[in-house]
Amino acid sequence: MKPVLLAVDWGTSSLRGALLDAQGQLITDRAFARGILSVSPGGFAAAFDECFGDWLRHTPDLLCLMAGMVGSRQGWQEAPYCACPAGFEDIAAHLAWVQPGRIAIVPGLSCERPGLAGDALLARVPDVMRGEETQVFGALGTLGLSQARLVLPGTHSKWVRVQAGRIVEFTTCMTGEVFALLRQHSILARTLPAEDAALNAAAFTSAVQLALGSPSLLQTAFSTRTLSLFEKMNPSQLASHLSGLVIGEELRAQQLSAGEQVVLIGSAGLTERYQLALAQCGVACLSPGAQVTWAGLHAIAKTLRTA
């Protein structure tokens, strides 16, 4: 198989690259602990060459597309945000070329949502994503969808709405970061064991249900301490309980309907938790698999080739 695309996912803490053929099939891949925060200013070209330079030299006409935080202000080169609604063609038209015709960075997306009516500053509230847009486009192609609601759980979870193959709007929830802050730096950390046990599904789903029926995480989070204080919950279950409260709060804000279906994109551990949590809302999940970033970059490259 001849490689036609070097697909790169360069995030905050990791760097992955894959060689894809004309059909988007994976030929080989590599991964490094070389996230953008580990690269000194001005050192991105050298880091890239160290990791993937041999692939480019071996195939002179190889196109490289990069997604993720590599296009942020802290990355190799800033790729300005592309405004929603946006589809493949919009993304391709806003690529930031590091080497014209050879190496480009996929832009992130921005959108604005209604905020505080009548307030000049907060009437419209902006939101942004970098890297998730490529995963969304890859998932759409993999599943053959042009209309969908997607959730990409993580440190900053994204809820994305797609119509006619274009991302029309999205919202960010700081779910993973809030969990980490509560887990490590709040009074709850005094109660929780130093190391998390494996997910306790019963404790997790009960906490999701509690969150869905409660007014606020600010109220329910303290139950992590009191359930331990009165010995109503085993210490090994407390982290699962807190995780369920935080994820349940995220779902409560989405106004989900029973019978709805969402596309779920994430790591195996997070996917398991969100599937359990969404089931409490009567919501089914579709999973596009682990290679959606490569599929998204291949789709953008294909758009370039047919332009």
N, C-alpha and C positions, 0 to 999 in steps of 0.2 A: 504494500500500500504506500502510495506517495503522499507525504504530508503537504497540505496546502495552507494550514493555519496553525500558528502557535497561539493557543488560548492561555491567558494568564489571569489568575485571580490573586491580586496583591493587596492583602488587607493590613490591618493594624499590627497583627501579631504573627502572621504566616504568609508564605508565598508558595503558590502552586502553579504549575504549568503543564500543558498537555499538547501533544501533537495530534491533530485531527486530519483525516483524509477528506476528500471532496464530498463525501456523504455524511460527514460529521462523526464518523466512527473513531473511537479512541485507538491510537497506535501505541503510544507510551506516555507516561507522565512522570513528573518529579515533584517533590515537596521539600520545602526548606523552612527552618525557623528564622526567616529573614523578613519579618514584617516591616512596614515602613518606619516604625519607631526605632528599629535597630540600624537604620541606614543614616549616616551623617549627611548633612546638607551638601549637595553636589556629588554625592556618592552613588546615586541611583544607576547611572549608566554602567559604572564598574560592577555594581552588585548584579545587575541584569546580565551583563556579559559573563560574569563568573558562573551564573546559574544556567543560562540558556544560549550563550554566545556560540557554542559549538553547533547547536541545532540550526541557527541562522546561517552560519558559514557553510554548513553542509548542504543547505537548500537555498540557493541565492534568491529565488523568487517567493520565498515563504513570507506570508503576511502574518503580523503579530497584532492581536487585539488584547488589551489589558482592561480589566474591570476592578472596581474596588477603591480603597482609600489611596491607591497610587495616584489618583486624579484629584486628591484634595490639596489644600494649601500646604500641607505637611509632606506631600508626596513628590513624585518625580516632576510632574508638571500639572498645574491646575487645569482641570477640564470643567469649564463653567457649567452650571446646572442647566438642563434643558427643561423648559416649562411644560407641565401637563395641560391638556392631554397630549400624550406622546406614544408613538409606535416605533416599529423597526426603522422606518424611513427617517423619522425625526432624529432618532439616536444616531444613525449613520451620517446624517447631515451635520451633526454637531460633534463629531469625533475631534479630539485634540491630538494632532499629529506630532509625535516626538521626532520621527524621521518620515518625511512626506512619502506616502505610498508604501511604507514599509512597517512602521511601528506606530500604533495609535492607542489612545486611552478613551474608553467609553465614558461619556459624561454621566453624572448622576442626574436625578430628576428633582424638580421642585414643584410644589403646588401650594395653593392658598385656600383656607377654609374660612367660613364665616366665624367671626369672633364676637366682639362686644359692639353691638349696634350703636351707632352714634359717636363712637370713640375714634378720633382721627388716627390714633396709633394702633389700636387693637381691633379695628373693624374687620380686618382680614389678617389671619394668623398663618405665617409661612411654615412649611414642613419640607424636609429634604431626605433623600436617600442616596447612597452610593453602593453599588454592587448588587443590591436587591433587585434593581430593575432588570439586570441581565438574567438573574435567576427566574424572575417572573416571565420574561419572554421565552426562556428555555422551557419552562413548565407548560406554557401555552402551546408551544410547538409539539412537545412530547405527548401531551394529552389531546391534541387536536381541538383546542378550545379557542374561541374568539371572545367569549364573555364569561367572566368568573369573578368570584371573590376569593382572595388568597390571603393567607396569614403566614408570615415568616418570623417565627419566634426566635428570640435571642436576647442579647443585652438590651437592645432597643428593638422591640418587636414591631413589625410593619403589617398593617392591614391595608390591602390594595384592592381597588375595584377596577375591573377591566371591561370595556365595552368596545365591540367591533375591532378587537385586536389592539386596542390602545389603552394605556393606563390613564384613567381619567382623574383619579384622586387616590390619596392614601393618608393614613394617620400613623403616628409613631407612639408607642407605649414603652416607657422606660422600665419594663417589667423585670428583666434580668438584672439590671443595675440596682433597682430598688430592693430586690431580693438579697443581692450581695451586701448592700449597705445594712439592711436589717440583720442579716445573718452574721455579719462580721463586726459591725460598729455600733449597734444599738444595745439597749439593755437586754434585748432578747438573746444576744450572743452569750450572756452569762448563763443562760438556761440551756442553750443548745450544746450538744456534744461537740468536741473539737473537730471531729471528722464526721461527715455525713454517712449514714447507713444507706443501703440500697433503698430505692423508692418503695414506700409502703402504700400500695394502691388504695387500701381502705381508708387510711388516714388522709391521703391526698384527695380522694373524691368526696369524702365528707366535708373537708375544708372548702372545696370548690362550691359545694352546695350551700355551705354557710355563707360564703362570700356573695354568692348570687342572690341570697335573700336578705342581705344586710345592707345598711345605708352607706358604709364606707370602710375601706381598708384601715383608715385611721382608728376605727373602732375595733375591727376584728383582729388586727395584728397582735394586740395585747393579749389575746387568748392564748397565744403561744407560751407566754410566761405563766398565766394563771392556771392553765391545764397542767403544767409541770408543778407549780407551787402546791396545788391541791392533789397531786399525784393521780390525776385522772387520765394521763397519757404517758406511755412509756417514753423515756428520753430518746430512744432510737426512732420514734415516730415523729418527733417535733419538727425536723427539717422538712419532711414530707407535708406536714400540716401547714407550715408557713408557705411552702411552695404552692400548695393548693389555694391558700388565701390570696396570694399575689396574682396567680394566673386567673383565679376566679374573678378577681376585681377587674382584670383586663377584659375578660369575656363579658362581664356585666355591662361594661361601657359600650359594647358593640351592638346592643339591641338585636341579638340573634333570634331567629324564628325556628321553631321545631320543624323538621323536614328540610331545612336548608342544607346546602352542601358547600363546603369550602375546600380549596386546594391548600394543602399543608406542606411547607417546604422547610426542612430543618434537619438537625442532627438526629440520630436515632433516639438519644435520651430525651430530647425536647419533644420530638414527634410523639413518643409514647405518652408523655404527660399531657400534651395538648389533645391527643385523641381521646384520652380518658376524660379530660375536662369538657371538651366539646360534646361528648356523648351525654353529659349531664344536662346539656341544653337541647338535646335531640338533634344535633347537627352531625351529619356524616362528613367524612374526610376522603379526599382523593390525594394520593401521593405520587408525584412524578418521578421519583427515584433520585439517586445521588448525583447524577451528572448534569443537572440543569444549567449550571454555569457554563459548561462547555457547549451545551445545546444552544444557549442564548447567544454566546459569542459566535458560534457557527452561523446562526440565523442572521446576525448583523453582518457578518462577512459575506454571506450569500446575497444580502441586499446590496452590498457594495459591488459585487461582481455582476449583478444584473442591472445596475443603475445605468 
